[in-house]
């Protein structure tokens, strides 16, 4: 498969596929394709894995697109202004991404639910407790809200991140939720009560325009329901 990521700030990944090659995606992610791309809706691993994907913010079923009778072309567009990043997934090189971040991948990539071990991450961390894990082998495409900034953290090095700004991290990183120090800071600082701390070693990818922050900014301008 050959591919190109085009357009900003509403990008699309266009995949040129050889006969027999297969892509997987969630329902509604396909934007356009050549007529010889055959679509099949599947649980892709059985009911257990399908339910796991649902808890991770994805659909219960996935779509498989296969190029038949010759080369095929298929495109997957971003659903929100931002970026599309490509990841080379391989054994021992899994990636953890935000809920609903998965866009599409080669069929040899496995999408599953990823639980943080610390309960506090699930209760307060927003993106913390339930995330998505991309494992197996192959190319995977992930949606990023806004512009993507990446950092390589050394062992013991950490980054304090506001809720929603963590887009992805390598599986070698760990995460915990901490409270903002000081009652005055919590109540009047405008940054919320909790922050996410990610520790290395590993790579983290941060996003500049998390959709939850956009929703919060727009909420005061929407008429309240009566």
C-alpha positions in Angstrom: 0.0 0.0 0.0 1.1 3.5 -0.8 -0.6 6.5 0.8 -0.5 10.3 1.1 -1.9 12.6 3.8 -3.1 15.8 2.2 -5.0 19.0 3.2 -5.0 21.2 6.3 -6.8 21.9 8.6 -9.2 19.2 7.4 -6.8 16.5 6.2 -7.5 13.2 4.4 -5.4 10.1 3.9 -5.6 8.6 0.4 -4.5 5.0 0.1 -3.5 3.3 -3.2 -3.9 -0.4 -2.7 -2.7 -3.4 -4.5 -5.1 -6.2 -5.5 -6.1 -8.2 -2.4 -4.9 -5.6 0.2 -7.3 -4.9 3.0 -8.0 -1.8 5.1 -10.1 -1.7 8.3 -12.0 1.4 9.6 -14.9 2.4 11.7 -18.3 3.0 10.3 -18.6 6.4 8.5 -14.8 6.9 8.1 -14.6 6.1 4.4 -14.9 9.3 2.3 -14.4 8.1 -1.3 -13.2 5.0 -3.1 -12.9 3.3 -6.5 -15.7 0.9 -7.5 -13.6 -2.2 -7.1 -13.2 -1.7 -3.3 -15.4 -4.3 -1.7 -16.9 -3.5 1.7 -17.6 -6.0 4.4 -19.0 -5.2 7.9 -17.6 -7.5 10.6 -17.0 -7.7 14.4 -13.3 -8.4 13.5 -12.4 -10.8 16.2 -15.7 -11.8 17.8 -18.1 -10.3 20.3 -15.5 -9.9 23.1 -13.2 -7.7 21.0 -16.1 -5.8 19.5 -17.4 -4.9 23.0 -13.8 -3.9 24.0 -13.7 -1.4 21.1 -17.1 -0.1 22.1 -15.8 0.7 25.6 -12.8 2.5 24.0 -15.1 4.8 22.2 -15.3 3.0 18.8 -18.1 1.3 17.0 -19.2 -2.3 17.8 -18.4 -3.3 14.2 -15.7 -2.4 11.7 -15.7 -2.2 8.0 -13.1 -4.1 5.9 -12.3 -2.7 2.4 -10.6 -5.1 -0.1 -9.2 -4.1 -3.5 -10.6 -6.7 -6.0 -9.7 -7.3 -9.6 -6.9 -4.7 -9.7 -5.4 -1.8 -7.8 -7.9 0.3 -5.7 -8.0 3.7 -4.1 -9.7 4.6 -0.8 -9.7 7.8 1.2 -10.4 8.5 4.9 -11.0 12.1 6.0 -10.7 13.7 9.4 -13.9 14.4 11.3 -12.6 17.5 13.1 -10.0 20.2 12.2 -6.6 18.9 13.0 -4.1 16.4 11.8 -3.8 12.8 10.6 -0.7 10.9 11.8 0.6 7.6 10.5 2.1 5.0 12.9 4.2 2.0 12.0 2.8 -0.7 14.4 5.0 -3.7 15.1 5.3 -6.4 17.9 6.7 -4.6 20.9 5.8 -1.2 19.4 2.2 -0.7 20.3 0.7 2.8 20.5 -2.0 4.1 23.0 -4.3 6.7 21.5 -7.2 8.8 22.8 -10.8 7.6 22.6 -12.2 7.8 19.1 -8.7 8.6 17.8 -8.5 5.6 15.4 -9.2 6.4 11.8 -8.1 3.4 9.7 -5.4 0.8 9.4 -4.1 -2.2 7.5 -6.0 -5.3 8.4 -3.0 -6.7 10.3 -3.3 -4.0 12.9 -5.5 -4.8 16.0 -7.6 -2.3 17.8 -8.4 -3.0 21.4 -9.4 -1.3 24.7 -6.6 -0.2 27.0 -7.2 0.4 30.7 -4.9 2.4 32.9 -4.1 0.6 36.1 -4.8 3.6 38.3 -8.5 4.1 39.0 -8.1 7.8 39.5 -7.3 8.2 35.8 -10.6 6.7 34.9 -12.7 8.8 37.3 -11.0 12.2 36.7 -8.6 12.0 33.9 -10.9 12.5 31.0 -8.7 10.6 28.5 -7.0 8.5 31.1 -8.7 5.3 32.1 -10.1 4.0 28.9 -8.0 4.5 25.8 -7.3 2.6 22.6 -4.4 0.3 21.9 -3.1 -0.3 18.4 -1.0 -3.5 18.2 0.0 -6.2 15.7 1.8 -5.0 12.6 1.2 -2.5 9.8 0.3 1.1 9.2 -2.4 2.8 11.3 -3.8 6.3 10.9 -4.9 8.4 13.9 -6.9 11.6 14.1 -5.4 14.5 16.2 -7.4 17.5 17.3 -5.6 20.5 16.1 -1.8 20.5 15.6 0.4 17.7 16.9 3.4 18.3 19.2 5.6 15.3 20.2 8.1 14.9 23.0 10.5 12.1 23.7 10.6 11.5 27.5 13.6 9.8 29.1 13.2 7.4 32.0 11.9 9.3 35.0 11.1 12.4 32.9 7.5 13.5 33.0 5.1 16.1 31.5 2.0 17.6 33.2 -0.9 17.8 30.7 -4.3 19.4 31.0 -7.3 17.1 30.4 -7.8 16.3 26.7 -4.5 17.4 25.4 -2.9 14.0 25.4 -3.5 12.4 22.0 -1.2 9.4 22.0 1.8 7.8 23.7 3.9 4.7 23.4 3.0 1.8 25.6 6.2 2.2 27.6 4.9 5.5 29.1 2.8 5.5 32.3 0.1 7.9 33.4 -1.4 9.1 36.7 -3.8 11.8 37.7 -2.8 14.5 40.2 -4.7 17.4 41.8 -3.8 21.0 41.1 -2.0 22.2 44.2 -3.7 24.7 46.4 -7.5 25.3 47.0 -7.2 28.8 45.5 -5.6 27.4 42.3 -8.4 24.8 42.1 -11.2 27.2 42.5 -10.0 30.3 40.6 -7.2 29.2 38.4 -9.4 28.2 35.5 -7.4 25.1 34.8 -9.7 22.6 36.6 -9.0 20.4 39.6 -7.0 17.6 38.0 -4.0 17.3 35.6 -2.6 14.2 33.8 1.1 13.4 34.4 2.7 11.1 31.9 6.1 9.6 32.7 8.7 8.2 30.4 10.5 6.5 28.9 8.7 6.8 25.6 7.1 9.3 23.2 4.0 11.4 23.8 2.0 13.3 21.3 0.0 16.3 22.4 -2.8 18.1 20.5 -3.5 21.8 20.5 -7.3 21.8 19.9 -9.0 19.0 22.0 -12.6 18.7 21.0 -13.8 18.9 24.7 -12.1 22.3 25.1 -13.8 23.5 21.9 -17.1 22.3 23.2 -16.6 24.0 26.5 -15.7 27.3 24.8 -18.8 27.2 22.6 -21.3 26.1 25.2 -22.0 29.6 26.6 -23.1 30.7 23.1 -25.7 28.0 22.6 -29.3 28.7 23.8 -30.3 26.7 26.8 -33.1 24.2 26.4 -36.3 25.2 28.1 
